[in-house]
Amino acid sequence: MKVNLRIVNPELTREIAITYHQAISQMATTKRATRGDAHRMKELTWRTWRGWVVFLLAGTASLASGLALATSSVLSSPIYRADNYYQGRRKLENVRKGLSILKGEVAHHPNDYEAWWRISEYDCYLARHLADRQAKPIFEEGIAAGRKAENLNPKRPEGYFWTGANEGLLAEASNLISGLRMVASVRNEMQKVMKLAPEYQQYGAERILGRLYFRLPFFAGGNKLLSIHLLENCLKRYPDNSLTLLYLADSYRAVGRREDARKLLERMLKLCPDPIYGPEQADNQAAAREELQKYFNE
């Protein structure tokens, strides 16, 4: 976004210019004043400094006015309004409202990268909270939006990440054969994210790859030990990420490390509320309670 710090009032602009030139002229006059004309020098000095103060204050006011206009423009933008709804995503209706705004934006501005990758992200969140039959077309829409973002800006990570995230979840919601067909694409998307911005979504690409190796059958490349290695690496960097804790607990349990899995699930329930990923943390903590009840209620 380009911020236009224009001076709004043309009369103020003219007054600033006049005051500035008067100040410069008076400074030159001051230099030529004789020592004997002390009173004249004092008056000229005062007028000179007053001119500079007026100039600076007026310029500051104009700058503030320009910043206010720029801020107003940002606050009224479709992206900002959509993100505001997404902050309240625990209510799915807010996600749908945000999507509606973003789809209106790309209808008028089809090359808006920021809108396209957000559509992919919002679709991913929405679909995860729906039944499989309802979720599949939304995952597919998210994949298409993510690919559009990739094409618009191949040097940014968001398009690749949300394309791969939607593909991975669609694979889980599909039958085995259909799901396996998406594995190579998910891996490719995440590898691109790891090259461009490995810390995006708190090492989200590496986390998804770790989950991928956990979910895959061994004949399709599944590897529980590799899953654990990748997820432990994520956890070292972001020890309070609830999704990493949940995924790693599953991988530990799969290789017989039940006590380590239980400790991670209990640790997750003691996390402080996450100001950014609060809705996701609440979902993951609910899943942790279910797993503790199902696998560790001895």
N, C-alpha and C positions, 0 to 999 in steps of 0.2 A: 504494500500500500504506500502510495506517495502522500506525504503530509504537506499540505499547502499552507505555509505560514504567511499568508498575505495580510496586509494591513487593511482592515475593513473600512475605516473612515477616511475618505480622501482628504477631508479638511484637516484631519489630524496629521496625515502624511505631509501636507503642505506646511503646516505649523512646525513640524519637526525639522523639515529642511531649512526653513527660514531661521529657526532658533540655532541650528547647527552652524550655518554660515555666519550668523551674527557672532556666535561664540568664537569662531576661528578669526574673524576680523578683529574682534576686541582683544584677543590674545596678541595679535600682531601689534596693535596699538599700544598695548601694555608694555611690550618690549621696547618701544620707542620712547616711552615716557621718561622724563628726566627725574633725577633723584629729588630735586627740589619740589616736584609736584606730587608730594606724598598723598594728599587727599584724593587727587585725581586717580592715582595709581590704585589706591585702595578701592575706590568705587568701581573702576574698570575690572579689577580682579574679582570683586564680588559678583558683578554682572556676568563675567565670563564663567565662573563656577555655577552660577544660577542657570545659565544657558545649558551647560553640560548636564546638570541635574535634570532639567526639564526634558532634554533630549533622551537621556537614559531612561527616565521614568516613563516617558511616552512610548519609547521603543519597547520597554518591558510590557506595558499595557497592551500594545499591539501584538507582541509575541504571545502573551497569555490569551488574547482574543483568538489568535490563529490556532493555538493549541486547543482551545475550547471547541472551536469548530471541527478540528480534526477528530477530537475525542467523540464529539456528537456523531460524526460520520461513522466512526467505528461502532459505537453503541447501537446504531440503527441498521447495521449491515446484516444481511441474511445469515452469514456465518456466525456472528455473535449471537443472534437470536436463537439459531438452531442449537448452539452450544449451551445456551442458558437452559433450554428444555432438556438437553442431554444430562445436565447436572442432576436433574430430578429423575433419572432413568429407572429408579426402583419402581416407579409407576410406568408401565409400558406405554400408556397413552402419551406420555411426554416424549418418548422415543419416536413414536409415530408422528407427533407434531413436528419434531425436529426434522425428520425425514421429509415431511411434506414441504417444509421451507427449503431444504437443500435441493429437492427435486425441482421446485420452482426456480431456484437459482440456476441450475444447469440447463433448464429449458430456455432461459434467456441468455446465459453465458456458458455455452457448452465446453469451453476450454478452462473452466475454473477448477484447477487442480485441488484446491483446498476443499471444495464442495464434494468432489468425486470421492476422495479417500474417506471423507467423513461418512458418506452414504454407505460405503463398504463397512466401516466400523460400526455404525448404528445398526445396520442389517445383522451383523454378526451378534451383537448383544441381543437384539430382539429375537432372532431365530433361536438362540440358545434357551430362551424361556418359553418356547412353544413346543407343542407336540410335533413329532417327526414329520407327519404329513403336511402340517402348516409350515414347518420350518424350511423344508427343502427349497421351495421357490424363492424364499427370502435369502437363503444362503447363495443360491444361484444368482440372484440380483446383486448380492454383495460381491460375488466373484467378478461379475461383469463391470461393476463400478470400480473395483480395485484395478482391473486391467486397463480401464480407461485412464485412471490416475497414473499407472505405470507408463503408459504411452505419452502422456502429457509431460511428465517429468521423471525420466528414468534415473536421475541422480538423487532422488529422495526415497526414503525407506518406507513411507506409510502405505503406498499402493501395493508394494510387494508383500508387506506384512499382513495386511487385512485380506488380500486375495488368498494368501496361504492359510490364514486362520479360518476363513470361510470354507475353503476346500477341505481342510482337515476335519472340521466339524461335520461337513456334508458327508465326508467319507464314513465317519462314525455312524451317521444316521442312515446310511445306505446299506445294501447287502454287501457281502464280502467281496464279490467280483467287482462290483462298481466302485467300492471303496479302494480296492487295491490299484485300480487304474489311476487314481488321483495321487498316489504316494509320491511318484517321481516329481510331479508338479509342486506339491507341498514342499518337498525337500529343496527343490530349485529356488522357490520363492524365499525360503528362509536363509539359504546360503547367500543370496543377494543382499538380504537385510544385514547379515553378519559382516559382509564386506563394507557396506555403506555406513551403518550405524549400529554396531553390536549392542549398545546399551538401550536401544529403543525398546520401550515397554519393559524396562528393567530386565534386560537380556531375554526379551520375549521370544526371539527367533530360536535361540539355543534351547529355551524351555520347551517350545513346540517340537523341536527335533527330539528332545529327550522323551517327550510324551509319545511321539511317533514310534520310536524304537521300542517303547513299552507295549504299545497297542498292536504292533504288527506281529503276525505269526512268524515263527523262526524261518519258515521256507520262503518268506517274502522279505527277509532282511531284519526281522525283529531281533533285538539284542538287549536283554534286561540289564546287563552289566554296563553297556554303553549308555543306556538310558540313565542309570545311576550316576555315571561319570559326568554327563552333561548337566544333569539337574543339580548335583553337588557343586559344580562350578558356578551355576547361576546363584545358588544359595549363599556361596561365599561372598558374592558381590552385593546381593540384596537379601540379607538374612531374614527380613520380615515380610517377604513377598508370600502371601497366603496361597497363591496358586502353585508356586514352586514347592512349598511345603506339602501341599495336598498331593501333587504328582509324585514327589519323591517318596512320600509315605507309601503310595501304591507300589512303586518300584521296589522299595525295601521289602514289603510284604510278599511280593512275587518271588523273591529269592530267599525267603525264609527269615528275614531280619525283622521279626515281628516286634520285638521290643523297641528297636529304632523307629519303626513305623508308628508305634503307639506314642512314643515321646514327641514325634513331630506333630501328630494330630493334637495332642494336649497342648503343645507349645502354641499351635495356631489359635487355639481358643483363648489364649492369654494375651494376644496381640492388642496393642492400643488401636483405637479406631483410625483408619487410614483416611486422611482428608481428600485424597485424589481418587483412590480406588475403593471407596467405602462400600458401594453396592456390590462390587465383585468380592470384596472381603467377606461381606455378610453371607453371600451365596456359598463361598468356600468354607466358611465356618459351619454353616448348616450341613454341608456335605461331610465335614469332619465329624460332627456329632453322629451322623448316620453311620459312618464307618466304625466309629468307636463302639456304637451300640451293636452293630452287626458282627464285627470281627473280634472285639475285645471285651465283650460283656461276660466276664467269667465269674 
